[in-house]
Amino acid sequence: MKLKMSKVTRSILFVCLIDGVVGMSFGASAVNLGVELWIPFVLSVIVLAGASEFLFVSVIAAGGSPFTAALAGLLVNARHLPFGVSVKNEVGTGKQRLLGCHLMNDESVAFALAQSDSKARKQAYWLCGLGIIVCWPLGILVGGLFGDLITHPEHFGLDALFPSLMLALVIPNLSTINKKVTAFIGALMALVTTPFLPVGLPVLLSVSALFFTTKNAEKGAKRSERV
């Protein structure tokens, strides 16, 4: 058990460092786009959700209003609704729940769900969440302060680092046929609808794949009971 937790801890620390590197790229990009550094830095602390922060800064940099940018960010962050159901026991109770909910992000949820028992799930969730709330804002601050030294941060390919990281976290959790089918249907829905729907909606639509697979599983269970 100790060896397993040690491996999980090392993996979490590595992921947090990667998030810090991606944050440096984000901070540098935001400054190069003419956005004041305090905007992405404050977002990194009070929002703590990379995808919605990227979208918010992009809208602001393109001349959009903060209200429109905030609505777009909220739409993308709606994926946290199913996240909350998945890790409702890990976020804690009472006042602790407020911080626990704030620490909810793609990585902390993925690490929590990958653990086999409730204690390990909670430890992984909090360790990852606390690590990211330190590394992510710090990375953005460093990238923003030294952003003028990197005129084209996108040339380093760091924009592909975060999606690759999430894919690496998700794939090991696809341990059953039902989970693989759910992931495939959800990914297919998002891929097909991305060119036609506003940003954020394809991701929300992909969650509906859970309903299809859940109903099929229920039907299969009923058939087994009859037999």
C-alpha positions in Angstrom: 0.0 0.0 0.0 2.8 2.4 0.9 4.5 1.7 -2.5 1.3 2.3 -4.3 0.7 5.6 -2.6 4.3 6.6 -3.2 3.8 6.1 -6.9 0.5 8.0 -6.9 2.1 10.9 -5.0 5.0 11.1 -7.5 2.5 11.0 -10.4 0.5 13.8 -8.8 3.6 16.0 -8.2 4.7 15.4 -11.8 1.3 16.4 -13.1 1.3 19.6 -10.9 4.7 20.5 -12.3 3.4 20.0 -15.8 0.5 22.3 -15.0 2.9 24.9 -13.8 4.8 24.7 -17.1 1.6 25.0 -19.1 0.7 28.0 -16.8 4.0 29.7 -17.8 3.0 29.3 -21.5 -0.5 30.7 -20.7 0.9 33.6 -18.8 3.4 34.5 -21.5 0.7 34.2 -24.2 -1.7 36.4 -22.3 0.9 39.1 -21.9 1.9 38.9 -25.6 -1.8 39.3 -26.5 -1.9 42.6 -24.6 -3.8 41.3 -21.6 -2.6 42.7 -18.2 -1.0 40.0 -16.1 -3.3 40.5 -13.1 -6.2 39.2 -15.1 -4.9 35.6 -15.8 -3.3 35.5 -12.4 -6.5 36.4 -10.5 -8.4 33.9 -12.7 -5.9 31.2 -11.8 -6.7 31.7 -8.1 -10.4 32.3 -8.0 -11.4 30.0 -11.0 -8.7 27.4 -11.0 -10.0 25.8 -14.3 -7.6 26.1 -17.2 -10.0 25.6 -20.1 -12.4 28.4 -19.0 -9.5 30.7 -18.2 -8.0 30.2 -21.7 -11.4 31.0 -23.2 -11.9 34.1 -21.0 -8.5 35.6 -21.9 -9.1 34.8 -25.6 -12.4 36.6 -25.6 -10.9 39.6 -23.8 -7.9 39.7 -26.1 -10.2 39.6 -29.1 -12.0 42.7 -27.9 -15.0 41.0 -26.3 -16.7 42.2 -23.2 -15.9 40.7 -19.8 -19.5 39.6 -19.4 -19.4 37.6 -22.6 -16.1 36.1 -21.6 -17.5 35.1 -18.2 -20.5 33.5 -19.7 -18.3 31.5 -22.1 -16.1 30.4 -19.2 -19.2 29.3 -17.1 -20.4 27.2 -20.0 -17.1 25.4 -20.3 -17.0 24.9 -16.5 -20.4 23.3 -16.5 -18.6 20.0 -16.8 -17.9 20.3 -13.0 -21.6 19.4 -12.4 -21.0 15.7 -13.2 -17.5 16.0 -11.5 -19.2 17.0 -8.3 -21.4 13.9 -8.4 -18.4 11.7 -8.9 -16.3 13.0 -6.0 -19.0 14.2 -3.6 -17.4 12.1 -0.8 -13.9 13.4 -1.5 -14.6 17.2 -1.2 -15.3 16.9 2.5 -18.0 18.2 4.8 -18.9 21.5 6.4 -16.5 24.4 5.9 -14.0 22.0 4.4 -16.4 21.4 1.5 -16.0 25.0 0.3 -12.3 24.6 -0.3 -12.8 21.0 -1.5 -15.2 22.2 -4.2 -12.8 25.0 -5.2 -10.0 22.4 -5.7 -12.2 20.4 -8.1 -10.5 20.2 -11.5 -9.9 17.7 -14.3 -6.7 16.3 -12.7 -7.8 16.1 -9.1 -11.0 14.3 -10.2 -9.1 11.9 -12.5 -6.6 10.9 -9.8 -9.3 10.5 -7.2 -11.4 8.2 -9.4 -8.4 6.1 -10.2 -7.9 5.0 -6.6 -9.4 1.8 -5.2 -10.6 2.8 -1.8 -12.2 5.9 -0.3 -9.2 7.0 1.8 -6.8 6.8 -1.1 -9.4 8.7 -3.3 -9.6 11.5 -0.8 -5.9 11.8 -0.3 -5.3 11.9 -4.1 -8.0 14.4 -4.6 -6.7 16.9 -2.0 -3.0 16.4 -2.8 -3.6 17.1 -6.5 -6.0 20.0 -5.9 -3.6 21.7 -3.4 -0.6 21.1 -5.7 -2.3 22.6 -8.7 -3.6 25.7 -6.7 0.1 26.4 -6.0 1.8 25.4 -9.3 -0.8 26.8 -11.7 -0.9 30.5 -10.5 2.8 30.5 -9.9 3.4 29.3 -13.4 1.2 32.0 -14.8 2.9 34.6 -12.8 6.4 33.5 -13.9 5.3 33.2 -17.5 3.7 36.6 -17.5 6.6 38.4 -15.8 9.1 36.9 -18.3 6.6 36.7 -21.2 8.4 39.4 -23.2 11.4 37.1 -23.5 9.3 34.5 -25.3 7.7 36.2 -28.3 6.0 33.0 -29.6 5.3 30.5 -26.7 3.0 28.5 -29.0 6.1 27.4 -31.0 7.1 25.2 -28.1 4.0 23.0 -28.5 2.9 23.4 -24.9 -0.7 23.9 -26.0 -0.7 20.1 -26.8 0.8 19.2 -23.4 -2.4 19.7 -21.3 -4.7 17.6 -23.6 -2.0 14.9 -23.7 -1.8 14.9 -20.0 -5.6 14.5 -19.6 -5.6 11.7 -22.1 -2.9 9.9 -20.1 -4.9 10.2 -16.9 -8.2 9.1 -18.4 -7.1 6.0 -20.4 -6.0 3.8 -17.4 -9.5 4.3 -15.9 -11.2 2.7 -19.0 -11.0 -0.7 -17.4 -14.4 -2.1 -18.5 -16.2 -2.5 -21.8 -19.0 -0.2 -20.5 -16.5 2.6 -19.6 -14.8 2.2 -23.0 -18.1 2.4 -24.9 -19.2 5.4 -22.8 -15.9 7.2 -23.6 -16.1 6.4 -27.3 -19.7 7.7 -27.6 -18.9 10.8 -25.7 -15.8 11.6 -27.7 -17.6 10.9 -30.9 -20.4 13.3 -29.9 -18.0 16.1 -29.1 -16.0 15.6 -32.3 -19.0 15.6 -34.6 -20.7 18.6 -32.9 -17.6 20.8 -32.4 -17.8 22.6 -35.8 -21.5 23.4 -35.4 -22.0 24.3 -31.7 -20.6 27.1 -29.5 -17.5 26.5 -27.4 -18.4 24.3 -24.4 -21.6 22.8 -25.6 -19.9 19.8 -27.3 -18.3 18.8 -24.0 -21.7 19.0 -22.2 -23.4 17.0 -24.9 -20.8 14.3 -24.6 -21.9 13.7 -21.0 -25.2 12.4 -22.4 -23.3 9.3 -23.4 -23.6 8.3 -19.7 -27.3 8.0 -20.0 -27.2 5.7 -23.0 -24.7 3.3 -21.4 -26.4 3.5 -18.0 -29.7 2.5 -19.5 -28.1 -0.4 -21.4 -26.5 -1.6 -18.2 -29.8 -1.4 -16.3 -31.5 -3.4 -19.1 -28.7 -6.0 -18.9 -29.1 -6.3 -15.2 -32.9 -6.8 -15.5 -32.4 -9.6 -18.1 -29.9 -11.3 -15.8 -32.4 -11.2 -12.9 -35.1 -12.7 -15.1 -32.8 -15.5 -16.1 
